[in-house]
Amino acid sequence: METREFISRSHLDAATLNAWIEEEWLMPLESGSTRQFSDADLARALLIHDLKVDLGVNDEGIAVILHLLDQLHGLRCLVRDIHAMEVSDRTGGGT
């Protein structure tokens, strides 16, 4: 989704969105002057909003939380890949 739709769906203002992108809390795909946001970006923006507004987490805390979530996601992907390789080896699909 493009910036206008993302702002509408996330209920963010442009200044907040730009600040979060500068902090690298959100990293949309950029092509020239156009930004493309994914559904994952939207979920992340809603999480950041909840952390800030509902839970009162400060910016440093949000950075730590997002870093830990990114690490967890990476580990989940790694475990999934290892599991898939093990299944493939057991069924004779390995090399």
MODELLER restraints for C-alpha pairs under 7 A, 6 or more apart:
rsr = mdl.restraints
at = mdl.atoms
rsr.add(forms.Gaussian(group=physical.xy_distance, feature=features.Distance(at['CA:1:A'], at['CA:36:A']), mean=5.40, stdev=0.5))
rsr.add(forms.Gaussian(group=physical.xy_distance, feature=features.Distance(at['CA:1:A'], at['CA:37:A']), mean=5.05, stdev=0.5))
rsr.add(forms.Gaussian(group=physical.xy_distance, feature=features.Distance(at['CA:1:A'], at['CA:38:A']), mean=6.30, stdev=0.5))
rsr.add(forms.Gaussian(group=physical.xy_distance, feature=features.Distance(at['CA:2:A'], at['CA:35:A']), mean=5.94, stdev=0.5))
rsr.add(forms.Gaussian(group=physical.xy_distance, feature=features.Distance(at['CA:2:A'], at['CA:36:A']), mean=4.92, stdev=0.5))
rsr.add(forms.Gaussian(group=physical.xy_distance, feature=features.Distance(at['CA:2:A'], at['CA:37:A']), mean=6.11, stdev=0.5))
rsr.add(forms.Gaussian(group=physical.xy_distance, feature=features.Distance(at['CA:3:A'], at['CA:35:A']), mean=6.17, stdev=0.5))
rsr.add(forms.Gaussian(group=physical.xy_distance, feature=features.Distance(at['CA:3:A'], at['CA:36:A']), mean=6.84, stdev=0.5))
rsr.add(forms.Gaussian(group=physical.xy_distance, feature=features.Distance(at['CA:6:A'], at['CA:37:A']), mean=6.83, stdev=0.5))
rsr.add(forms.Gaussian(group=physical.xy_distance, feature=features.Distance(at['CA:7:A'], at['CA:13:A']), mean=6.43, stdev=0.5))
rsr.add(forms.Gaussian(group=physical.xy_distance, feature=features.Distance(at['CA:10:A'], at['CA:42:A']), mean=6.37, stdev=0.5))
rsr.add(forms.Gaussian(group=physical.xy_distance, feature=features.Distance(at['CA:10:A'], at['CA:45:A']), mean=6.72, stdev=0.5))
rsr.add(forms.Gaussian(group=physical.xy_distance, feature=features.Distance(at['CA:10:A'], at['CA:46:A']), mean=6.43, stdev=0.5))
rsr.add(forms.Gaussian(group=physical.xy_distance, feature=features.Distance(at['CA:20:A'], at['CA:26:A']), mean=5.94, stdev=0.5))
rsr.add(forms.Gaussian(group=physical.xy_distance, feature=features.Distance(at['CA:21:A'], at['CA:27:A']), mean=6.04, stdev=0.5))
rsr.add(forms.Gaussian(group=physical.xy_distance, feature=features.Distance(at['CA:26:A'], at['CA:41:A']), mean=6.33, stdev=0.5))
rsr.add(forms.Gaussian(group=physical.xy_distance, feature=features.Distance(at['CA:28:A'], at['CA:35:A']), mean=5.94, stdev=0.5))
rsr.add(forms.Gaussian(group=physical.xy_distance, feature=features.Distance(at['CA:28:A'], at['CA:36:A']), mean=5.50, stdev=0.5))
rsr.add(forms.Gaussian(group=physical.xy_distance, feature=features.Distance(at['CA:28:A'], at['CA:37:A']), mean=4.96, stdev=0.5))
rsr.add(forms.Gaussian(group=physical.xy_distance, feature=features.Distance(at['CA:29:A'], at['CA:35:A']), mean=5.67, stdev=0.5))
rsr.add(forms.Gaussian(group=physical.xy_distance, feature=features.Distance(at['CA:29:A'], at['CA:36:A']), mean=5.10, stdev=0.5))
rsr.add(forms.Gaussian(group=physical.xy_distance, feature=features.Distance(at['CA:29:A'], at['CA:37:A']), mean=6.62, stdev=0.5))
rsr.add(forms.Gaussian(group=physical.xy_distance, feature=features.Distance(at['CA:30:A'], at['CA:36:A']), mean=6.29, stdev=0.5))
rsr.add(forms.Gaussian(group=physical.xy_distance, feature=features.Distance(at['CA:51:A'], at['CA:57:A']), mean=5.48, stdev=0.5))
rsr.add(forms.Gaussian(group=physical.xy_distance, feature=features.Distance(at['CA:52:A'], at['CA:58:A']), mean=6.53, stdev=0.5))
rsr.add(forms.Gaussian(group=physical.xy_distance, feature=features.Distance(at['CA:88:A'], at['CA:94:A']), mean=5.61, stdev=0.5))
